[in-house]
Amino acid sequence: MPAETPLEDLLRSCTHSALHLEMRDGYMRDDPLFLRWLDGHRDDPADRSSWWSPWLQLIHETTARGVEVRRARVVSEPVSEYIRFEHEITFRNIASGEQVRWLPRQQTTDLALPGNDFWLIDGQLLVFHHFSGEGDFVDDEISTDPQTVKLSHSAFEAVWERAVPHEDFQLH
């Protein structure tokens, strides 16, 4: 069994909020789920046992404790195939209790955004995700620097305010 990641440990101990900002148009393009989707596989939302995962269970347990989990995605338009895939499987995130919104990148020109995707846990601790140019995970960086936390929180809330709830977001 794989060891818990620092993010999983942080979500287990989170008490009120977990905010996730995603800003890439593609991640881990060798992900078996993405490759199956490219081959035409589509999940049946009614068959939860076929797509439920330990990650979704963790998010479900986190939200069931009253923790607000919000994910905002900044995407280029027209969207990449990877974003089409993410959009289609986002019903999983919703089923786990996450709130998800989408914002076209061209609507972010006047926003100060950090250079990396992140999770902000309880408004105090940041987990920045570093990816290669191809979208492969490289490593995480943890920060509690007050200025960086403030910038990241402000950036997330600015994106969230403009973003469209998942159920209303149309792909272009």
VENGI-V953454 format. One record per residue. RES is the residue in three letters. SS is DSSP state (H for helix, E for strand, L for the rest). PSI is psi in whole degrees, -180 to 180 (none if undefined). OMEGA is omega in degrees with one decimal (* if undefined). Layout:
res=RES ss=SS psi=PSI omega=OMEGA
res=RES ss=SS psi=PSI omega=OMEGA
//
This chain:
res=MET ss=L psi=132 omega=-178.9
res=PRO ss=L psi=149 omega=177.5
res=ALA ss=L psi=152 omega=175.9
res=GLU ss=L psi=141 omega=173.8
res=THR ss=L psi=160 omega=175.7
res=PRO ss=H psi=-38 omega=179.9
res=LEU ss=H psi=-43 omega=178.9
res=GLU ss=H psi=-43 omega=176.7
res=ASP ss=H psi=-43 omega=-179.4
res=LEU ss=H psi=-40 omega=178.1
res=LEU ss=H psi=-37 omega=178.4
res=ARG ss=H psi=-31 omega=-178.7
res=SER ss=H psi=-2 omega=-179.7
res=CYS ss=L psi=142 omega=-177.0
res=THR ss=L psi=-27 omega=-177.9
res=HIS ss=L psi=-30 omega=-179.3
res=SER ss=E psi=146 omega=173.9
res=ALA ss=E psi=112 omega=-176.7
res=LEU ss=E psi=133 omega=-177.2
res=HIS ss=E psi=121 omega=176.3
res=LEU ss=E psi=124 omega=177.3
res=GLU ss=E psi=133 omega=-175.8
res=MET ss=L psi=8 omega=-179.7
res=ARG ss=L psi=156 omega=177.5
res=ASP ss=L psi=4 omega=177.4
res=GLY ss=L psi=142 omega=179.7
res=TYR ss=L psi=146 omega=170.6
res=MET ss=L psi=70 omega=-174.7
res=ARG ss=L psi=-5 omega=173.1
res=ASP ss=L psi=11 omega=177.3
res=ASP ss=L psi=125 omega=-179.7
res=PRO ss=H psi=-35 omega=178.1
res=LEU ss=H psi=-42 omega=178.4
res=PHE ss=H psi=-44 omega=-179.7
res=LEU ss=H psi=-40 omega=176.2
res=ARG ss=H psi=-41 omega=179.1
res=TRP ss=H psi=-43 omega=177.9
res=LEU ss=H psi=-32 omega=178.4
res=ASP ss=L psi=2 omega=175.3
res=GLY ss=L psi=-4 omega=178.9
res=HIS ss=L psi=134 omega=174.6
res=ARG ss=L psi=134 omega=178.4
res=ASP ss=L psi=145 omega=174.1
res=ASP ss=L psi=111 omega=-179.1
res=PRO ss=L psi=-28 omega=-178.9
res=ALA ss=L psi=-18 omega=-179.4
res=ASP ss=L psi=67 omega=-174.2
res=ARG ss=H psi=-37 omega=-176.9
res=SER ss=H psi=-20 omega=-178.7
res=SER ss=H psi=-17 omega=-177.3
res=TRP ss=L psi=-10 omega=179.4
res=TRP ss=L psi=141 omega=-174.7
res=SER ss=L psi=167 omega=176.0
res=PRO ss=H psi=-36 omega=177.8
res=TRP ss=H psi=-47 omega=-179.7
res=LEU ss=H psi=-37 omega=176.9
res=GLN ss=H psi=-42 omega=177.8
res=LEU ss=H psi=-45 omega=178.6
res=ILE ss=H psi=-42 omega=177.8
res=HIS ss=H psi=-46 omega=179.0
res=GLU ss=H psi=-37 omega=-179.8
res=THR ss=H psi=-48 omega=-179.5
res=THR ss=H psi=-32 omega=178.9
res=ALA ss=H psi=-24 omega=176.1
res=ARG ss=L psi=-1 omega=179.8
res=GLY ss=L psi=6 omega=178.0
res=VAL ss=L psi=131 omega=176.7
res=GLU ss=E psi=119 omega=178.2
res=VAL ss=E psi=115 omega=-179.8
res=ARG ss=E psi=138 omega=179.2
res=ARG ss=E psi=126 omega=176.2
res=ALA ss=E psi=133 omega=-179.3
res=ARG ss=E psi=124 omega=174.3
res=VAL ss=E psi=124 omega=-174.1
res=VAL ss=E psi=146 omega=173.6
res=SER ss=L psi=151 omega=174.7
res=GLU ss=L psi=139 omega=-1.5
res=PRO ss=L psi=150 omega=-174.3
res=VAL ss=L psi=154 omega=176.5
res=SER ss=L psi=166 omega=175.2
res=GLU ss=H psi=-36 omega=179.8
res=TYR ss=H psi=-41 omega=178.5
res=ILE ss=H psi=-36 omega=174.3
res=ARG ss=H psi=-44 omega=177.3
res=PHE ss=H psi=-50 omega=-179.8
res=GLU ss=H psi=-42 omega=-179.3
res=HIS ss=H psi=-43 omega=-177.7
res=GLU ss=H psi=-35 omega=-178.3
res=ILE ss=H psi=4 omega=-179.1
res=THR ss=H psi=-17 omega=175.3
res=PHE ss=H psi=-28 omega=178.0
res=ARG ss=H psi=-46 omega=179.2
res=ASN ss=H psi=-44 omega=-179.8
res=ILE ss=H psi=-44 omega=-180.0
res=ALA ss=H psi=-29 omega=-179.5
res=SER ss=H psi=-10 omega=178.4
res=GLY ss=L psi=-2 omega=177.8
res=GLU ss=L psi=152 omega=166.6
res=GLN ss=E psi=135 omega=-176.7
res=VAL ss=E psi=134 omega=174.8
res=ARG ss=E psi=157 omega=-177.5
res=TRP ss=E psi=141 omega=177.7
res=LEU ss=E psi=122 omega=174.3
res=PRO ss=E psi=136 omega=-176.1
res=ARG ss=H psi=-36 omega=-177.6
res=GLN ss=H psi=-12 omega=175.7
res=GLN ss=H psi=9 omega=-178.6
res=THR ss=L psi=5 omega=-173.4
res=THR ss=L psi=-37 omega=-176.8
res=ASP ss=L psi=13 omega=178.8
res=LEU ss=L psi=141 omega=172.9
res=ALA ss=L psi=109 omega=-177.9
res=LEU ss=L psi=142 omega=176.6
res=PRO ss=L psi=164 omega=-176.9
res=GLY ss=L psi=-7 omega=-176.0
res=ASN ss=L psi=151 omega=171.5
res=ASP ss=E psi=153 omega=179.5
res=PHE ss=E psi=163 omega=164.3
res=TRP ss=E psi=135 omega=172.4
res=LEU ss=E psi=116 omega=-175.2
res=ILE ss=E psi=121 omega=177.0
res=ASP ss=L psi=30 omega=176.6
res=GLY ss=L psi=13 omega=-173.5
res=GLN ss=L psi=-27 omega=-172.9
res=LEU ss=E psi=131 omega=-179.8
res=LEU ss=E psi=140 omega=169.1
res=VAL ss=E psi=106 omega=176.9
res=PHE ss=E psi=136 omega=175.9
res=HIS ss=E psi=131 omega=175.9
res=HIS ss=E psi=132 omega=-178.9
res=PHE ss=E psi=155 omega=173.3
res=SER ss=L psi=172 omega=177.1
res=GLY ss=L psi=-24 omega=178.3
res=GLU ss=L psi=-3 omega=177.7
res=GLY ss=L psi=8 omega=177.7
res=ASP ss=L psi=140 omega=178.9
res=PHE ss=E psi=134 omega=177.3
res=VAL ss=E psi=-58 omega=177.1
res=ASP ss=E psi=175 omega=176.0
res=ASP ss=E psi=153 omega=174.8
res=GLU ss=E psi=130 omega=-180.0
res=ILE ss=E psi=137 omega=177.9
res=SER ss=E psi=140 omega=171.2
res=THR ss=L psi=12 omega=-179.7
res=ASP ss=L psi=122 omega=-175.3
res=PRO ss=H psi=-40 omega=-179.5
res=GLN ss=H psi=-40 omega=179.8
res=THR ss=H psi=-40 omega=176.3
res=VAL ss=H psi=-46 omega=-179.2
res=LYS ss=H psi=-47 omega=178.6
res=LEU ss=H psi=-47 omega=-177.4
res=SER ss=H psi=-42 omega=178.1
res=HIS ss=H psi=-45 omega=178.4
res=SER ss=H psi=-43 omega=179.1
res=ALA ss=H psi=-46 omega=179.8
res=PHE ss=H psi=-49 omega=-176.7
res=GLU ss=H psi=-34 omega=177.6
res=ALA ss=H psi=-43 omega=176.8
res=VAL ss=H psi=-47 omega=-177.0
res=TRP ss=H psi=-43 omega=-178.0
res=GLU ss=H psi=-39 omega=-178.3
res=ARG ss=H psi=-23 omega=-171.1
res=ALA ss=L psi=159 omega=-177.8
res=VAL ss=E psi=131 omega=176.6
res=PRO ss=E psi=146 omega=-175.6
res=HIS ss=H psi=-47 omega=-174.7
res=GLU ss=H psi=-18 omega=-179.7
res=ASP ss=H psi=-6 omega=-174.7
res=PHE ss=L psi=125 omega=178.4
res=GLN ss=L psi=132 omega=178.8
res=LEU ss=L psi=142 omega=176.5
res=HIS ss=L psi=none omega=*
//
